[in-house]
Amino acid sequence: MIWLLKMLSFFLGFIPAKVSHFFSRALGQFVYRTVKFRRDIVTENLQIAFDKEKGDEEIHAIAQKNYEHYAKNLFEILNSINWSKRDYLDHTALQGIENIQSLLEQKKGGVFLGTHLGNWEFAVATAAAHGIPVDVIVKESKNKQGQKFLDWYRNRFGIGVFFESKTVSEIFDSIGSGRFVVFILDQFMGPPIGVPVEFFGRPAGTAAGLALFCEKRDIPVFPAYNYRDIQGRLCTVIEPQLDYGKLPETRSERIYHRTHIYNKAMESMIRKHPEQWLWIHRRWKEFKGKSRWEKRLSGMVGLVLTIFLVSACASKAPTPTGIALPPDPTIVAPTLEAALPGEEEIEQPQMPIQKPKEPSKTGVKKVKEANKKVQNKKEETTKTIPEEHKSSFHVIPSHKIPFEVGERVEMDLRWLAIPAGKAILEVREGPVLNGRPTYQLWGNVLSSKLVDAIYHVDNTAESFVDREALLPYKFLLHMVESKQIKETRVAFDHVNGKAFYWAKRISERWGNLDVDRTDILIPQAKDLWSAIYYARYLNYKLNEKQKFVVYENGQNWEVELTPVANELVTSRVGAFQCWKILVHVSLNNVLKPMGDVYMWLSDDSKKHLVKFDAKIKIGSLYGLLTSIKEH
């Protein structure tokens, strides 16, 4: 493909500039008037940007010139395929190099804040031809041949290319080695990674990536753009370093403030040559959802609004994602039988157990009525639950439960040997559900600042389990991530063998999702979070397998835990003698495809999770205990 383009470029070199200019204008007018490709979008965007400044006639004139501009870009790119550095120096101009001269002399790098203005590919190539070491962050093309050409075109003069998935450390390394990295922020970026910041007087979802980089390190940012002058010569301009003024105190407000400064700088560039910007892009799409860096309301108006919103929503349980949960479905609480032989209650004076709250009289009455209905539905139940999984529900003696309200555990997480974040696990007093007292098993996984720049994770799990039987009644998962926010709620009806699954996702990358269904549940199945605590209840012997069922999104998975060693594990809390347990997961005796997962539980009555090591798609996720707080 490249050699064909080189040949085309060779022949185009013989065409006089006036002829090339005529054909580009004709092509632009043809697309504008006849093909009408995205003409409505271009016109609408221009009206949004210049609604109070330019009339309809002027806006349509700019739109026509805009289409001519795209055609000129095409001819310029094709014509420059065989250019040398000398050709760039002869046919293009670079202005404002004095703004970065001191950094070049000190071999220090920085950031160019770029836009899709003029012929943006020429902007980077012109800088490189003039001796500026430059890299650019781009999206990878879906067309492999097109991407191959762009890579070759950019790499000719030593331009480095970072795709959006490139690691943050490599971009920092580039700047640290004296190179300039181009960030282009003038395209729409929705929640949760984007922030709705004013652009031409209207909020526009803008990527927060550059603001995050500058939060981590004091990096000089220079607006830079390209434009075509009245003689048709392409000029690249480097403006003076941006000044943020006084930065706000909170991180979220600083993210907004920096991004606002970037948008103002880009708007200023575009206003100088409006006919040469990328108006065919939907810049002002609706910002659906909530940004991870939600801007705080300020002043008395904000305070009044906040009080009003809190009082108006007081009846609704808030979620970290802002997605409202539907009402909980009605489930039947099981009738618990006595403890199994050998598990009778015994005195444990050294470990006082917190007495659960007594169910209300109303709750007891409801349970009796519900249990009566269960007897009437016995035949229906046997049709949905396999015979081998029918079971009775037994009390677990309190001395056998290795945790209690007030326990808090923290773990450091590492991924590919880099700090990935931390996990917090807490046992809280749960509400009375269906007449049964519960534990609230609460946990949060939060990514580190280093990982945040790649992919942010702030996920919270809540499992409400019976205090006497360790049966989950409700499971909640709140996911706040770079490319999605999602709420999941599962209600467990162990008596009738039903799991009521509900989920809602908002995602620009993967699309929105709404699920509300009823699944078959294997009685006594755990959810993903309560399974960790249930594993602590089990007794272990070397190479003896322990099995139980976990329900996850419509499937009842069999989990098999096998102690493969008894090892000493050292953590910040101290040294623990631990069972090293291999975790296998299977469905219908078919192993679920996943890497090896090991967890180390302390070989004592508490069986704390001291360490885990899980192979994932890329590398391994590793966790180590850093703190324990008990009641």
C-alpha positions as CSV (number, residue, x, y, z in Angstrom):
1,M,0.0,0.0,0.0
2,I,2.8,2.5,1.0
3,W,4.6,2.0,-2.3
4,L,1.4,2.7,-4.3
5,L,0.9,5.9,-2.3
6,K,4.5,6.9,-2.9
7,M,3.9,6.5,-6.7
8,L,0.8,8.6,-6.5
9,S,2.7,11.2,-4.5
10,F,5.4,11.2,-7.1
11,F,2.9,12.0,-9.9
12,L,1.1,14.6,-7.8
13,G,4.4,16.4,-7.4
14,F,4.2,17.4,-11.1
15,I,0.7,19.0,-10.7
16,P,1.0,22.8,-10.4
17,A,-0.2,24.2,-7.0
18,K,-3.0,26.2,-8.7
19,V,-4.4,23.1,-10.3
20,S,-4.2,21.1,-7.0
21,H,-6.0,24.0,-5.3
22,F,-8.8,24.0,-7.9
23,F,-9.4,20.3,-7.6
24,S,-9.4,20.4,-3.8
25,R,-12.0,23.2,-3.8
26,A,-14.1,21.3,-6.3
27,L,-14.0,18.1,-4.3
28,G,-14.9,20.0,-1.1
29,Q,-17.9,21.7,-2.8
30,F,-19.0,18.4,-4.2
31,V,-19.0,16.7,-0.8
32,Y,-20.8,19.7,0.8
33,R,-23.5,20.2,-1.9
34,T,-24.0,16.7,-3.3
35,V,-22.8,14.0,-0.9
36,K,-23.7,16.1,2.1
37,F,-21.6,13.9,4.4
38,R,-22.3,15.1,8.0
39,R,-23.3,18.5,6.7
40,D,-26.1,18.9,9.3
41,I,-23.6,18.1,12.1
42,V,-21.1,20.7,10.8
43,T,-23.8,23.3,10.6
44,E,-25.3,22.5,14.0
45,N,-21.8,22.6,15.6
46,L,-21.1,26.0,14.0
47,Q,-24.4,27.3,15.3
48,I,-23.6,26.1,18.8
49,A,-20.2,27.8,18.7
50,F,-21.2,31.1,17.1
51,D,-24.9,31.3,17.7
52,K,-24.8,34.9,18.9
53,E,-21.8,36.1,16.9
54,K,-22.5,35.0,13.3
55,G,-25.6,34.9,11.1
56,D,-26.8,31.9,9.1
57,E,-25.2,33.1,5.9
58,E,-21.8,33.5,7.5
59,I,-22.1,30.1,9.2
60,H,-23.0,28.4,5.9
61,A,-20.0,30.1,4.2
62,I,-17.7,28.7,7.0
63,A,-19.2,25.3,6.5
64,Q,-18.4,25.3,2.8
65,K,-14.8,26.4,3.4
66,N,-14.6,23.7,6.0
67,Y,-15.3,21.0,3.4
68,E,-12.7,22.5,1.0
69,H,-10.3,22.4,3.9
70,Y,-10.7,18.6,4.4
71,A,-10.0,18.1,0.7
72,K,-6.9,20.3,0.9
73,N,-5.7,18.2,3.8
74,L,-6.0,15.0,1.7
75,F,-4.0,16.5,-1.2
76,E,-1.4,17.8,1.2
77,I,-0.9,14.5,2.9
78,L,-0.6,12.6,-0.4
79,N,1.8,15.2,-1.8
80,S,4.1,15.1,1.2
81,I,4.5,11.3,1.3
82,N,7.9,11.6,-0.5
83,W,9.0,14.7,1.3
84,S,12.3,14.9,3.1
85,K,13.1,17.1,6.2
86,R,14.4,19.7,3.8
87,D,11.0,19.8,2.0
88,Y,9.2,20.4,5.3
89,L,11.6,23.2,6.1
90,D,11.1,24.8,2.7
91,H,7.3,24.4,2.5
92,T,6.2,24.9,6.1
93,A,6.7,27.5,8.8
94,L,7.3,27.0,12.5
95,Q,6.5,29.9,14.8
96,G,7.0,30.3,18.6
97,I,9.9,27.9,19.0
98,E,11.4,30.5,21.4
99,N,8.7,29.5,23.9
100,I,10.3,26.1,24.4
101,Q,14.0,27.0,23.6
102,S,15.2,26.9,27.2
103,L,13.7,23.5,27.7
104,L,15.3,22.2,24.5
105,E,18.7,23.5,25.6
106,Q,18.3,21.9,29.1
107,K,17.0,18.7,27.4
108,K,13.8,18.9,29.4
109,G,10.4,17.8,28.0
110,G,6.9,19.0,28.2
111,V,3.4,18.7,26.7
112,F,1.9,20.2,23.5
113,L,-1.8,20.8,23.9
114,G,-3.0,20.1,20.3
115,T,-6.2,20.3,18.3
116,H,-7.6,19.0,15.0
117,L,-7.0,22.4,13.5
118,G,-5.3,23.0,10.1
119,N,-3.5,19.9,8.9
120,W,-2.7,18.4,12.3
121,E,-0.5,15.7,10.9
122,F,1.7,18.4,9.4
123,A,2.0,20.1,12.8
124,V,3.8,17.2,14.3
125,A,5.9,16.5,11.3
126,T,6.9,20.1,11.0
127,A,8.0,20.2,14.7
128,A,10.0,17.0,14.2
129,A,11.6,18.4,11.0
130,H,12.8,21.4,13.0
131,G,14.5,19.2,15.5
132,I,11.9,19.1,18.3
133,P,11.8,15.5,19.8
134,V,8.0,14.8,19.8
135,D,5.6,12.0,20.5
136,V,1.9,11.9,20.0
137,I,-1.0,10.1,21.8
138,V,-3.5,8.8,19.3
139,K,-6.4,6.3,18.9
140,E,-5.5,3.1,17.1
141,S,-7.2,2.9,13.7
142,K,-9.6,-0.1,13.1
143,N,-8.2,-0.3,9.6
144,K,-4.9,-2.2,9.8
145,Q,-3.6,-0.9,6.4
146,G,-4.5,2.6,7.3
147,Q,-2.8,2.3,10.7
148,K,0.3,0.8,9.0
149,F,0.5,3.9,6.7
150,L,0.0,6.3,9.6
151,D,2.7,4.6,11.6
152,W,5.1,4.9,8.7
153,Y,4.1,8.5,7.9
154,R,4.7,9.6,11.5
155,N,7.8,7.6,12.2
156,R,9.8,8.9,9.2
157,F,11.3,11.8,11.2
158,G,11.4,10.1,14.6
159,I,7.9,10.9,15.8
160,G,6.9,8.5,18.6
161,V,3.4,7.1,18.7
162,F,1.6,6.3,22.0
163,F,-1.8,4.6,21.6
164,E,-4.3,5.5,24.3
165,S,-3.7,2.1,25.9
166,K,0.1,2.9,26.4
167,T,1.3,2.8,30.0
168,V,1.5,6.0,31.9
169,S,5.0,5.3,33.0
170,E,6.3,5.2,29.4
171,I,4.7,8.6,28.7
172,F,6.3,10.0,31.8
173,D,9.6,8.5,30.7
174,S,9.3,10.2,27.3
175,I,8.8,13.6,28.9
176,G,11.5,12.9,31.5
177,S,14.0,12.1,28.6
178,G,13.5,15.6,27.1
179,R,10.7,14.8,24.6
180,F,7.4,16.7,24.0
181,V,4.2,14.6,24.1
182,V,1.1,15.9,22.2
183,F,-2.2,15.6,23.9
184,I,-5.3,16.3,21.8
185,L,-8.4,17.0,23.9
186,D,-10.8,18.6,21.4
187,Q,-13.0,15.5,20.9
188,F,-16.0,14.4,23.1
189,M,-15.3,12.2,26.1
190,G,-18.2,11.1,28.2
191,P,-18.4,9.9,31.8
192,P,-17.0,8.6,33.9
193,I,-13.5,9.6,32.6
194,G,-14.6,12.8,31.0
195,V,-15.7,16.1,32.6
196,P,-18.4,18.4,31.3
197,V,-16.4,21.7,30.9
198,E,-17.4,24.8,29.0
199,F,-16.3,24.9,25.4
200,F,-17.6,27.8,23.2
201,G,-20.0,28.7,26.0
202,R,-21.6,25.3,26.4
203,P,-20.6,22.2,28.5
204,A,-18.7,19.6,26.5
205,G,-17.4,16.3,27.7
206,T,-13.6,16.6,27.8
207,A,-11.0,14.0,28.6
208,A,-9.4,14.5,32.0
209,G,-6.2,12.7,31.0
210,L,-3.9,15.7,30.7
211,A,-5.2,17.2,34.0
212,L,-4.5,13.9,35.7
213,F,-0.9,13.9,34.3
214,C,-0.3,17.4,35.6
215,E,-1.7,16.5,39.0
216,K,1.0,13.8,39.3
217,R,3.9,15.9,38.1
218,D,4.4,19.6,37.4
219,I,4.6,19.4,33.6
220,P,4.7,22.6,31.4
221,V,1.9,22.7,28.9
222,F,2.2,24.7,25.6
223,P,-0.8,25.2,23.3
224,A,0.2,24.3,19.7
225,Y,-1.7,24.3,16.5
226,N,-1.4,24.3,12.7
227,Y,-3.2,26.5,10.2
228,R,-3.1,27.3,6.5
229,D,-2.3,31.0,5.7
230,I,-3.8,33.0,2.8
231,Q,-1.0,31.8,0.5
232,G,-1.8,28.2,1.3
233,R,1.4,27.7,3.4
234,L,1.0,25.5,6.4
235,C,2.2,27.1,9.6
236,T,2.7,25.4,13.0
237,V,2.5,27.7,16.1
238,I,3.8,27.0,19.6
239,E,2.2,29.4,22.1
240,P,3.6,30.4,25.5
241,Q,3.2,28.1,28.5
242,L,-0.2,27.9,30.0
243,D,-0.7,29.6,33.4
244,Y,-3.4,28.0,35.6
245,G,-3.5,30.9,38.1
246,K,-4.4,29.9,41.6
247,L,-5.4,26.2,41.7
248,P,-8.3,25.0,43.9
249,E,-7.6,23.0,47.1
250,T,-9.5,19.8,46.2
251,R,-8.4,17.3,43.6
252,S,-11.7,17.1,41.8
253,E,-11.9,20.9,41.5
254,R,-8.4,21.1,40.2
255,I,-9.2,18.5,37.5
256,Y,-12.1,20.8,36.4
257,H,-10.0,23.9,36.6
258,R,-7.1,22.6,34.6
259,T,-9.5,21.1,31.9
260,H,-11.3,24.5,31.8
261,I,-8.0,26.2,31.0
262,Y,-7.2,23.7,28.3
263,N,-10.7,24.1,26.7
264,K,-10.2,27.9,26.7
265,A,-6.8,27.6,25.0
266,M,-8.2,25.3,22.3
267,E,-11.2,27.6,21.8
268,S,-8.9,30.5,21.3
269,M,-6.9,28.6,18.6
270,I,-10.0,27.6,16.8
271,R,-11.5,31.1,16.7
272,K,-8.5,32.3,14.8
273,H,-9.2,29.9,11.9
274,P,-12.7,28.5,12.4
275,E,-13.0,27.1,8.8
276,Q,-10.0,24.8,9.5
277,W,-11.3,22.9,12.5
278,L,-12.9,19.4,12.7
279,W,-16.5,20.4,12.8
280,I,-17.7,17.1,11.5
281,H,-17.2,15.6,15.0
282,R,-20.1,15.6,17.5
283,R,-18.3,17.7,20.1
284,W,-21.4,18.6,22.2
285,K,-23.0,15.1,22.6
286,E,-25.2,14.7,25.7
287,F,-23.1,14.0,28.8
288,K,-25.1,11.0,30.1
289,G,-24.1,9.8,33.6
290,K,-21.8,11.1,36.3
291,S,-18.2,12.1,35.9
292,R,-15.7,10.5,38.4
293,W,-14.6,14.0,39.2
294,E,-18.1,15.5,39.9
295,K,-17.7,19.3,40.3
296,R,-18.7,20.5,43.7
297,L,-21.3,23.1,44.1
298,S,-20.1,26.3,45.6
299,G,-21.6,29.3,47.4
300,M,-24.9,29.7,49.1
301,V,-26.9,28.7,45.9
302,G,-24.9,25.4,45.8
303,L,-25.5,24.9,49.6
304,V,-29.3,25.4,49.2
305,L,-29.4,23.1,46.2
306,T,-27.5,20.4,48.0
307,I,-29.8,20.6,51.1
308,F,-32.8,20.5,48.8
309,L,-31.5,17.5,46.8
310,V,-30.6,15.6,50.0
311,S,-34.0,16.2,51.5
312,A,-35.8,15.3,48.3
313,C,-33.9,12.1,47.9
314,A,-33.9,11.1,51.6
315,S,-36.4,8.3,50.9
316,K,-34.1,6.7,48.3
317,A,-31.1,4.8,49.4
318,P,-28.1,6.5,47.7
319,T,-25.6,4.4,45.7
320,P,-21.9,5.3,44.9
321,T,-22.8,5.3,41.2
322,G,-25.9,7.5,41.5
323,I,-28.0,4.8,39.9
324,A,-31.2,4.2,41.8
325,L,-31.9,0.7,42.9
326,P,-35.4,-0.8,42.4
327,P,-37.5,-2.0,45.4
328,D,-36.3,-5.3,46.8
329,P,-38.3,-8.4,45.7
330,T,-40.2,-10.4,48.3
331,I,-38.3,-13.5,49.4
332,V,-39.0,-16.3,51.9
333,A,-36.6,-16.6,54.8
334,P,-35.8,-20.2,55.6
335,T,-36.7,-22.0,58.9
336,L,-33.5,-22.9,60.6
337,E,-33.1,-26.3,62.2
338,A,-30.7,-27.3,65.0
339,A,-27.0,-27.5,64.5
340,L,-25.7,-30.6,62.8
341,P,-24.3,-33.3,65.1
342,G,-20.9,-32.4,66.3
343,E,-21.5,-28.7,65.9
344,E,-23.5,-28.1,69.1
345,E,-23.0,-24.7,70.9
346,I,-20.3,-24.7,73.6
347,E,-19.0,-22.0,76.0
348,Q,-16.5,-19.6,74.5
349,P,-15.8,-17.1,77.3
350,Q,-12.6,-15.7,75.7
351,M,-14.6,-14.5,72.7
352,P,-17.8,-12.6,73.6
353,I,-20.3,-12.8,70.8
354,Q,-22.3,-9.7,70.0
355,K,-26.0,-10.6,70.5
356,P,-28.0,-10.1,67.3
357,K,-31.1,-7.8,67.4
358,E,-34.4,-9.6,68.0
359,P,-36.7,-9.6,65.0
360,S,-39.8,-7.4,65.4
361,K,-43.2,-9.0,66.2
362,T,-44.3,-7.8,62.8
363,G,-41.3,-9.5,61.2
364,V,-42.0,-12.8,63.0
365,K,-45.6,-12.7,61.9
366,K,-44.6,-12.2,58.3
367,V,-42.1,-15.1,58.5
368,K,-44.8,-17.4,59.8
369,E,-47.1,-16.4,57.0
370,A,-44.4,-16.8,54.4
371,N,-43.4,-20.2,55.8
372,K,-47.0,-21.3,55.5
373,K,-47.0,-20.3,51.8
374,V,-43.8,-22.3,51.3
375,Q,-45.6,-25.5,52.3
376,N,-48.2,-24.8,49.7
377,K,-45.6,-24.3,47.0
378,K,-43.6,-27.4,47.8
379,E,-44.5,-29.2,44.6
380,E,-43.6,-26.1,42.5
381,T,-40.2,-25.9,44.2
382,T,-39.3,-29.5,43.5
383,K,-39.7,-28.8,39.8
384,T,-37.1,-26.0,39.8
385,I,-34.4,-27.3,42.2
386,P,-32.5,-30.5,41.3
387,E,-33.1,-33.4,43.7
388,E,-29.4,-33.6,44.8
389,H,-29.4,-29.9,45.8
390,K,-32.5,-30.0,48.1
391,S,-31.3,-29.2,51.6
392,S,-32.4,-28.1,55.0
393,F,-31.0,-25.0,56.7
394,H,-29.1,-25.4,59.9
395,V,-27.9,-23.0,62.6
396,I,-24.2,-22.6,62.7
397,P,-23.0,-22.4,66.3
398,S,-21.7,-18.9,67.0
399,H,-18.3,-20.2,68.1
400,K,-17.9,-21.7,64.6
401,I,-18.2,-18.3,62.9
402,P,-14.7,-16.9,62.7
403,F,-15.7,-13.2,62.4
404,E,-17.9,-10.7,64.2
405,V,-19.2,-7.1,63.9
406,G,-16.4,-4.6,64.0
407,E,-13.8,-6.5,62.1
408,R,-11.8,-4.5,59.6
409,V,-9.1,-5.8,57.3
410,E,-6.9,-3.9,54.8
411,M,-4.8,-5.3,52.0
412,D,-2.3,-3.8,49.6
413,L,-2.8,-4.8,46.0
414,R,-0.1,-5.2,43.4
415,W,-0.4,-5.9,39.7
416,L,2.7,-6.6,37.5
417,A,4.8,-5.7,40.5
418,I,3.4,-2.2,40.6
419,P,1.2,-0.7,43.4
420,A,-2.3,-1.3,42.1
421,G,-4.4,-0.1,45.0
422,K,-5.9,-1.3,48.3
423,A,-8.8,-3.5,49.5
424,I,-10.8,-3.0,52.6
425,L,-13.0,-5.7,54.1
426,E,-15.4,-4.9,57.0
427,V,-18.0,-6.8,59.0
428,R,-20.8,-4.5,60.0
429,E,-24.2,-4.8,61.8
430,G,-26.7,-5.7,59.1
431,P,-30.4,-4.9,59.0
432,V,-33.2,-7.4,59.8
433,L,-34.2,-8.9,56.4
434,N,-37.4,-10.9,56.1
435,G,-37.4,-11.3,59.9
436,R,-33.8,-12.5,60.1
437,P,-30.8,-10.6,61.6
438,T,-27.9,-10.2,59.3
439,Y,-24.2,-9.3,59.0
440,Q,-23.3,-6.7,56.4
441,L,-20.1,-7.9,54.8
442,W,-18.8,-4.7,53.2
443,G,-15.7,-4.4,51.0
444,N,-14.1,-1.8,48.7
445,V,-11.4,-2.1,46.1
446,L,-9.8,1.3,45.1
447,S,-7.1,1.6,42.4
448,S,-3.9,3.5,43.1
449,K,-3.1,6.9,41.7
450,L,-0.6,5.3,39.3
451,V,-3.2,2.9,38.0
452,D,-5.9,5.6,37.9
453,A,-4.2,7.2,34.9
454,I,-4.6,3.9,33.0
455,Y,-8.0,2.7,34.4
456,H,-9.7,3.9,37.5
457,V,-11.5,1.3,39.7
458,D,-13.6,2.2,42.8
459,N,-15.8,-0.8,43.4
460,T,-17.8,-1.6,46.5
461,A,-19.4,-5.0,47.4
462,E,-22.1,-5.6,50.1
463,S,-23.4,-8.9,51.1
464,F,-26.1,-9.3,53.7
465,V,-25.9,-12.8,55.3
466,D,-27.9,-14.6,57.9
467,R,-26.1,-14.3,61.3
468,E,-27.0,-17.9,62.2
469,A,-26.7,-19.7,58.9
470,L,-24.3,-17.6,56.8
471,L,-26.8,-17.6,54.0
472,P,-26.7,-14.5,51.7
473,Y,-30.1,-12.8,51.3
474,K,-28.9,-9.8,49.3
475,F,-25.8,-8.9,47.3
476,L,-25.0,-5.4,46.0
477,L,-22.1,-4.5,43.7
478,H,-21.4,-0.8,43.0
479,M,-18.9,-0.3,40.2
480,V,-17.4,3.1,39.4
481,E,-14.7,2.6,36.7
482,S,-13.1,4.6,33.9
483,K,-15.3,3.2,31.2
484,Q,-18.5,2.3,33.0
485,I,-20.7,2.8,36.1
486,K,-22.8,-0.2,37.1
487,E,-25.1,-1.3,39.8
488,T,-25.9,-5.0,40.4
489,R,-28.4,-6.3,43.0
490,V,-29.2,-10.0,43.7
491,A,-31.9,-11.1,46.1
492,F,-31.6,-14.8,47.2
493,D,-34.7,-16.9,47.9
494,H,-33.1,-20.2,49.1
495,V,-36.4,-21.7,50.0
496,N,-37.9,-21.5,46.6
497,G,-34.5,-21.8,44.7
498,K,-34.7,-18.4,43.0
499,A,-32.2,-15.6,42.5
500,F,-33.7,-12.3,41.5
501,Y,-31.0,-10.6,39.4
502,W,-31.1,-6.9,38.5
503,A,-28.3,-4.9,36.9
504,K,-27.9,-1.5,35.2
505,R,-24.8,-0.2,33.4
506,I,-24.0,3.1,31.8
507,S,-21.0,2.9,29.5
508,E,-19.9,4.9,26.5
509,R,-17.4,2.1,25.6
510,W,-19.6,-1.0,26.0
511,G,-23.1,0.4,25.8
512,N,-25.8,0.7,28.3
513,L,-27.4,-2.4,30.0
514,D,-30.6,-3.1,31.8
515,V,-31.3,-6.6,33.2
516,D,-34.1,-7.7,35.4
517,R,-34.7,-11.5,35.6
518,T,-35.3,-14.5,37.8
519,D,-32.7,-17.3,37.8
520,I,-32.7,-20.8,39.3
521,L,-30.7,-20.8,42.5
522,I,-29.0,-23.8,44.2
523,P,-30.1,-23.4,47.9
524,Q,-27.3,-22.3,50.2
525,A,-25.3,-20.9,47.2
526,K,-23.1,-17.9,48.2
527,D,-22.4,-14.7,46.3
528,L,-18.9,-13.8,45.3
529,W,-18.3,-11.6,48.3
530,S,-19.8,-13.8,51.1
531,A,-17.9,-16.8,49.6
532,I,-14.7,-15.3,51.0
533,Y,-16.2,-15.3,54.5
534,Y,-17.7,-18.7,54.1
535,A,-14.3,-20.1,53.2
536,R,-13.1,-18.9,56.6
537,Y,-15.8,-21.0,58.3
538,L,-14.6,-24.3,56.7
539,N,-12.2,-26.7,58.4
540,Y,-9.1,-27.6,56.3
541,K,-6.8,-30.6,56.1
542,L,-3.9,-31.0,53.7
543,N,-5.1,-32.1,50.2
544,E,-8.8,-32.6,51.4
545,K,-11.2,-30.7,49.1
546,Q,-14.0,-28.5,50.3
547,K,-16.8,-27.7,47.9
548,F,-19.7,-25.2,47.9
549,V,-21.8,-23.3,45.3
550,V,-21.5,-19.7,44.2
551,Y,-24.2,-17.9,42.2
552,E,-22.9,-15.4,39.7
553,N,-25.0,-13.7,37.0
554,G,-27.3,-16.6,36.2
555,Q,-24.9,-19.4,36.8
556,N,-24.4,-21.7,39.8
557,W,-20.6,-22.4,39.9
558,E,-19.1,-25.1,42.0
559,V,-16.1,-23.8,44.0
560,E,-13.5,-26.3,45.1
561,L,-10.9,-25.3,47.7
562,T,-7.9,-27.6,48.2
563,P,-5.2,-26.9,50.8
564,V,-1.9,-27.7,49.1
565,A,0.5,-26.5,51.7
566,N,0.9,-25.1,55.2
567,E,3.2,-22.1,55.0
568,L,4.5,-19.2,57.1
569,V,3.5,-15.8,55.6
570,T,5.0,-12.6,56.8
571,S,3.0,-9.4,56.5
572,R,3.0,-5.9,58.1
573,V,0.7,-7.2,60.8
574,G,3.2,-10.1,61.6
575,A,3.9,-13.7,60.6
576,F,1.0,-16.1,60.2
577,Q,1.0,-19.9,59.8
578,C,-1.3,-20.3,56.8
579,W,-3.1,-22.8,54.7
580,K,-2.2,-22.2,51.1
581,I,-5.4,-23.0,49.3
582,L,-5.9,-23.7,45.5
583,V,-9.2,-22.4,44.2
584,H,-11.0,-24.2,41.3
585,V,-14.3,-23.1,39.8
586,S,-16.4,-25.3,37.6
587,L,-19.9,-25.4,36.0
588,N,-21.4,-28.9,35.4
589,N,-18.0,-30.4,36.1
590,V,-16.4,-28.3,33.5
591,L,-13.5,-26.2,34.8
592,K,-14.1,-22.4,34.3
593,P,-11.2,-21.1,32.2
594,M,-9.1,-19.0,34.5
595,G,-5.5,-18.9,35.8
596,D,-4.4,-20.4,39.0
597,V,-5.9,-18.7,42.1
598,Y,-4.3,-19.2,45.5
599,M,-5.3,-17.8,48.9
600,W,-3.6,-18.0,52.2
601,L,-5.9,-18.3,55.3
602,S,-4.4,-18.1,58.7
603,D,-4.3,-21.6,60.4
604,D,-6.1,-20.5,63.5
605,S,-9.7,-19.9,64.7
606,K,-10.1,-16.6,62.8
607,K,-8.8,-17.9,59.4
608,H,-8.0,-14.4,58.2
609,L,-7.3,-13.8,54.5
610,V,-3.6,-13.0,54.7
611,K,-2.6,-13.2,51.1
612,F,-3.9,-14.1,47.6
613,D,-2.4,-14.5,44.2
614,A,-4.7,-14.6,41.1
615,K,-3.5,-15.0,37.6
616,I,-5.6,-12.8,35.3
617,K,-5.5,-12.0,31.5
618,I,-2.4,-9.9,31.9
619,G,-0.1,-10.8,34.7
620,S,-1.1,-11.5,38.2
621,L,-3.1,-9.6,40.9
622,Y,-1.5,-10.0,44.3
623,G,-2.8,-9.0,47.7
624,L,-1.1,-8.9,51.1
625,L,-2.5,-8.1,54.6
626,T,-1.5,-4.7,56.0
627,S,-3.8,-4.2,59.0
628,I,-6.4,-6.0,61.1
629,K,-8.8,-4.4,63.5
630,E,-11.1,-6.6,65.5
631,H,-14.1,-5.8,67.7
